[in-house]
Amino acid sequence: MITLHPECRYFLYRVPVNINKSFYSLASIAREQMRAEPLSKDVFIFLNNRRNQLKLLVWQGDGFAIFHKRLEKGTFELPAFLHDQKHLVIPYSELLLILQGISLQKVQYRKRYNQQMLAR
């Protein structure tokens, strides 16, 4: 079972992947293309070309786990990328919006206490 936490980092890979890729192929993309360590607690997000399928890859200490979601209708929305970016680190809240099909362009966040902001 994959558990998602706000403390994790979420790496969204922009380049479409063959959704049939499995554990080690996706981990290789994370390591070589995203320059991240797949054996960390980070979560890696991959989409297919049509953006109607999504996979989350996470190392759970004793092995990899994959969450795979296929939409029967519609597509997953991607956040804005810079032209040459291949991946983006997104917040936990944005991943939840993507998974639920909520438009990222229309979401407005209200002010909240953030301990990280105070540390700056």
ABEGO torsion letter per residue (X at the ends): XBBBBAABBBBBBABBBBAABBAAAAAAAAAAAAGBBAABABBBBBBBAAGABBBBBBBAGAEBBBBBBBBABEBBBBBBBBAABABBBBBAAAAAAAAAGBBAAABBBBBBBBAAAAAX
